[in-house]
Amino acid sequence: MSQKKILVLGPGSWGTALSQVLNDNGHDVRIWGNNPQQISEINTKHTNTLYFKDVVLDSKIVGYDDLSLALADVDAILFVVPTSVTRLVAKQVAQLLDHKVVVMHASKGLEQGTHERISTILEEEIPQKLRSEIVVVSGPSHAEETIVRDLTLITAASKRLEDAKYVQALFSNDYFRLYTNDDVIGVETAAALKNVIAVGAGALHGLGFGDNAKAAIITRGLAEITRLGVAMGANPMTYIGLSGVGDLIVTGTSIHSRNWRAGDALGRGEKIADIEANMGMVIEGVSTTKVAYELAQMLKIDMPIVNAIYHVIYEGAEIKDSIIQLMRREGRPENEYIIEIKGKN
């Protein structure tokens, strides 16, 4: 692909790592953020030490704190901001953008209050005349590994596969490979909900449980994610792919995951308010737990693990008591969901 001008919105760990991937592919990369000191560091020292202590970025990656200047003549925009501010930033982009661009996002969450997916927010706030179909970039990936060019495989999903293929070509290289998918609902719900299960997996570790428990929560957590996603219109096959089970494994088993670390701290007895204050980064799994719990109630979907995590975070339930309640639930078939689907058909 010829060189493109690409604006990355959000100089966090993942936004920075993806900026480097795009720069490695020969594109003109800009990073926008609202912290002038951080942007100055990117431009003068070519570092982002808030997230990466020992990484030096290519000097061709340019930071901006003026969104209007950053948007000038870009071919594509990549949103990598927290879910809670996505709508605000999208509104600002729509007000300033004066030409059509490819719009991508690599954030993982659901909006509180509306329960909406990020692509839906972007569709609502950025007029169709100014954008492509939204392309979701998601899959098993830690910024700490991508930034050092470790092998990474993820998914580009869009309602229009041609837009997904465009993004696939933008990012793909010797260490970073993308597959395409047209199941935007599945990819986004998997990305958001795996953070909730990762909090639970971390809590089990913090309590001292071993690999058996880890495998159990990942497997049964995936069943819950699939049930809710399919009820929202997703393809169940998406959940056994990179953006589904792949992302759940990497997020639910690694110290790199802030959601896993938050759960680990919960398991060791720390309070959620203290964990959030000390993390220094947004813990998407905490806010998504509330959204997932509310969606499950609305859609009448059985999500016992999500419910238990919700009660611990938002109602102060004891983790050990919640685990006992989960273990003592009435026995049922493992493939209960598949049996239900067959019955409906």
C-alpha positions in Angstrom: 0.0 0.0 0.0 1.2 3.5 -0.8 2.0 5.9 2.1 -1.1 7.2 3.9 -1.5 9.9 6.4 -3.0 8.4 9.6 -4.1 10.1 12.8 -4.1 8.0 16.0 -6.4 9.5 18.6 -5.0 8.6 22.1 -1.3 8.3 23.0 -1.9 5.5 25.5 0.0 2.2 25.4 -2.0 0.6 22.6 -2.3 3.8 20.6 1.5 4.2 20.8 2.2 0.6 19.8 -0.2 0.8 16.9 1.4 4.1 15.8 4.7 2.3 15.6 3.3 -0.5 13.5 1.9 2.0 11.0 5.1 3.9 11.0 7.1 0.7 10.3 4.8 0.2 7.3 5.9 3.5 5.9 2.9 5.6 6.7 2.9 9.2 7.9 1.7 8.8 11.5 0.4 11.5 13.8 -0.7 11.0 17.5 -3.2 13.3 19.1 -3.6 13.7 22.8 -4.8 16.3 25.3 -1.7 16.2 27.5 0.7 18.9 26.1 3.6 17.5 28.3 3.2 14.0 26.9 2.9 15.3 23.3 6.0 17.4 23.8 7.9 14.4 25.0 6.9 12.4 21.9 8.1 15.2 19.7 11.4 16.1 21.5 12.6 12.9 23.1 10.6 10.5 20.9 9.5 8.6 24.0 6.3 8.0 25.9 7.7 7.0 29.3 4.3 7.1 31.0 3.7 3.7 29.3 7.1 2.5 27.9 10.2 3.2 29.9 12.8 1.9 27.5 11.2 2.4 24.0 12.4 5.0 21.6 9.9 5.9 18.9 10.8 6.8 15.3 11.3 10.6 15.0 8.8 10.6 12.0 5.9 9.9 14.4 4.6 13.4 15.3 2.5 14.3 18.3 -0.3 16.9 18.2 -2.4 18.5 20.9 -4.3 20.6 18.4 -7.0 18.3 16.9 -7.7 20.6 14.0 -4.1 20.6 12.8 -3.8 16.8 13.4 -6.9 16.2 11.1 -5.6 18.2 8.2 -5.4 16.0 5.0 -5.4 12.6 6.8 -6.5 9.5 5.0 -7.6 7.5 8.0 -8.3 8.0 11.7 -7.8 5.4 14.5 -9.7 6.0 17.7 -7.8 4.5 20.7 -9.3 6.5 23.5 -11.2 5.2 26.6 -14.8 4.2 25.9 -16.0 6.9 28.4 -14.7 9.7 26.2 -15.2 8.2 22.7 -18.4 10.0 22.1 -16.9 13.4 23.1 -13.9 13.0 20.9 -16.0 11.8 18.0 -18.1 14.9 18.3 -15.0 17.0 18.2 -13.7 15.2 15.1 -17.0 15.6 13.3 -17.0 19.3 13.9 -13.5 19.8 12.6 -13.2 17.2 9.8 -13.7 18.6 6.3 -13.2 15.5 4.1 -14.0 11.8 4.0 -11.7 9.4 5.8 -11.5 5.8 6.8 -12.5 5.5 10.5 -11.1 2.8 12.7 -11.1 2.0 16.4 -9.1 -0.2 18.6 -10.8 0.5 21.9 -12.6 -2.3 23.9 -15.7 -1.4 25.9 -19.4 -0.6 26.0 -20.8 2.8 26.8 -22.4 3.2 30.2 -26.0 4.3 30.2 -26.6 3.6 26.5 -25.0 0.1 26.5 -23.8 0.9 23.0 -20.8 -0.5 21.2 -18.0 1.9 20.1 -18.7 1.5 16.4 -22.3 2.5 17.0 -21.2 5.6 18.9 -18.9 6.6 16.0 -21.7 6.0 13.5 -24.0 8.3 15.4 -21.5 11.1 15.9 -19.6 11.2 12.6 -21.8 11.8 9.6 -21.6 9.1 6.9 -20.5 11.6 4.3 -17.2 12.0 6.3 -16.4 8.4 6.9 -16.1 4.8 5.7 -18.0 2.0 7.4 -16.3 1.8 10.9 -13.5 -0.8 11.1 -12.8 -2.5 14.4 -9.2 -3.5 15.1 -9.2 -6.2 17.8 -7.7 -9.4 19.0 -5.1 -11.0 21.4 -2.5 -8.3 21.8 -0.6 -6.6 24.6 0.9 -3.2 23.8 4.0 -4.2 25.7 4.7 -7.0 23.3 3.6 -5.3 20.1 5.9 -2.3 20.8 8.9 -4.6 20.7 7.6 -6.2 17.5 6.6 -9.5 19.0 4.4 -11.6 16.7 0.8 -10.5 16.9 -2.3 -11.7 15.0 -5.6 -9.7 15.3 -8.8 -9.0 13.3 -10.1 -6.1 11.3 -13.9 -6.2 11.2 -16.4 -4.0 9.3 -19.8 -4.3 7.8 -18.2 -3.6 4.5 -15.4 -6.1 3.9 -13.6 -3.7 1.5 -13.0 -1.3 4.3 -11.7 -4.2 6.5 -9.3 -5.2 3.7 -8.1 -1.6 3.5 -7.2 -1.6 7.2 -5.7 -5.1 6.9 -3.3 -3.7 4.3 -2.5 -0.7 6.4 -1.3 -2.7 9.3 0.0 -6.1 8.1 3.7 -6.7 8.1 6.3 -9.3 9.1 5.3 -9.3 12.8 1.8 -7.9 12.7 -0.9 -9.9 10.8 -4.6 -9.1 10.4 -7.5 -11.2 9.3 -10.8 -9.8 8.1 -14.3 -10.3 9.5 -17.7 -8.8 8.8 -19.2 -9.6 12.3 -18.7 -6.2 14.0 -21.1 -7.1 16.8 -19.3 -10.3 17.6 -15.8 -8.7 17.5 -16.8 -5.7 19.7 -18.8 -7.7 22.3 -15.9 -10.2 22.6 -13.4 -7.3 23.0 -15.5 -5.6 25.7 -16.7 -8.6 27.7 -13.4 -10.5 27.9 -12.2 -7.6 30.1 -14.9 -8.6 32.7 -13.8 -12.2 32.7 -10.2 -11.1 33.0 -11.0 -9.3 36.2 -12.5 -12.5 37.5 -9.5 -14.6 36.4 -7.2 -12.2 38.2 -9.2 -12.4 41.3 -8.9 -16.2 41.4 -5.1 -15.8 41.1 -5.1 -13.2 43.9 -7.0 -15.7 46.1 -4.4 -18.4 45.4 -6.3 -20.6 43.0 -4.4 -22.5 40.3 -4.6 -23.5 36.7 -7.8 -25.6 37.1 -9.7 -22.5 38.2 -8.1 -20.4 35.5 -9.2 -22.8 32.7 -12.7 -23.0 34.2 -13.4 -19.3 34.3 -12.0 -18.7 30.8 -14.1 -21.6 29.3 -17.3 -20.8 31.1 -16.7 -17.1 30.7 -16.5 -17.6 27.0 -19.9 -19.4 27.1 -21.4 -16.4 28.8 -19.9 -13.9 26.3 -21.2 -16.0 23.4 -24.7 -16.2 24.9 -24.9 -12.4 25.3 -23.3 -11.6 21.9 -25.5 -13.9 19.9 -28.6 -12.4 21.6 -27.3 -9.0 20.4 -27.0 -10.3 16.8 -23.4 -11.8 16.6 -22.2 -14.8 14.8 -21.3 -17.5 17.4 -18.3 -18.6 15.3 -16.6 -15.2 16.0 -16.1 -16.2 19.6 -13.8 -19.1 18.8 -11.6 -16.8 16.7 -8.8 -14.3 17.4 -11.1 -11.6 18.8 -13.0 -14.1 20.9 -11.2 -16.9 22.7 -7.8 -15.5 21.5 -8.3 -12.2 23.2 -9.9 -13.8 26.3 -6.8 -16.1 26.8 -4.3 -13.2 26.5 -6.3 -10.9 28.7 -7.3 -13.5 31.3 -3.9 -15.0 31.9 -1.3 -12.2 31.7 0.2 -9.7 34.1 0.3 -7.3 31.2 -3.5 -7.0 31.4 -4.6 -4.2 33.6 -8.0 -5.9 34.0 -6.2 -9.1 35.2 -4.1 -7.0 37.5 -7.1 -5.2 38.9 -8.8 -8.6 39.6 -5.6 -9.9 41.2 -5.6 -6.9 43.6 -9.3 -7.5 44.4 -8.5 -11.1 45.2 -5.7 -10.0 47.6 -8.2 -7.8 49.4 -7.7 -4.4 47.9 -10.7 -2.1 47.4 -11.7 -1.3 43.9 -11.5 2.5 44.5 -7.8 2.1 45.5 -7.1 -0.2 42.6 -8.4 2.3 40.1 -6.5 5.2 41.7 -3.2 3.3 41.7 -3.5 1.8 38.2 -2.8 5.0 36.3 -4.8 3.6 33.3 -8.4 3.1 32.6 -9.6 -0.4 33.7 -12.3 -1.0 31.1 -13.4 -4.2 32.7 -14.8 -2.4 35.7 -17.2 -0.1 33.9 -18.0 -2.9 31.3 -19.0 -5.2 34.2 -21.9 -2.8 35.0 -23.0 -2.6 31.3 -22.8 -6.4 30.8 -24.8 -7.0 34.0 -27.5 -4.6 32.8 -27.6 -6.0 29.3 -27.9 -9.5 30.7 -30.9 -8.4 32.8 -32.5 -6.6 29.8 -32.0 -9.5 27.4 -32.7 -12.2 30.0 -29.4 -13.9 29.4 -27.9 -16.2 32.1 -24.4 -14.8 33.0 -23.6 -16.1 36.5 -19.9 -15.2 36.4 -20.6 -11.7 35.2 -23.3 -11.3 37.8 -20.9 -12.5 40.5 -18.2 -10.0 39.4 -20.8 -7.2 39.4 -21.9 -8.0 42.9 -18.3 -8.0 44.2 -17.3 -4.7 42.4 -20.6 -2.7 42.8 -22.3 -4.2 45.9 -19.3 -5.2 48.0 -20.0 -8.9 48.0 -17.3 -11.2 49.4 -15.3 -12.9 46.6 -15.1 -16.2 48.4 -18.8 -16.3 49.1 -19.5 -15.5 45.4 -17.2 -18.4 44.3 -19.1 -20.8 46.6 -22.4 -19.7 45.2 -21.1 -20.3 41.7 -19.8 -23.7 42.5 -23.0 -24.8 44.2 -25.4 -23.7 41.4 -27.8 -26.3 40.2 -26.2 -28.9 37.8 -26.9 -28.4 34.1 -25.6 -29.7 30.7 -22.3 -28.2 29.5 -23.8 -27.5 26.1 -27.0 -26.1 27.4 -26.9 -23.1 25.1 -26.4 -25.3 22.0 -29.3 -27.5 23.1 -31.5 -24.3 23.5 -30.6 -23.1 20.0 -31.4 -26.6 18.5 -34.7 -26.6 20.3 -35.7 -23.2 18.8 -34.7 -24.3 15.3 
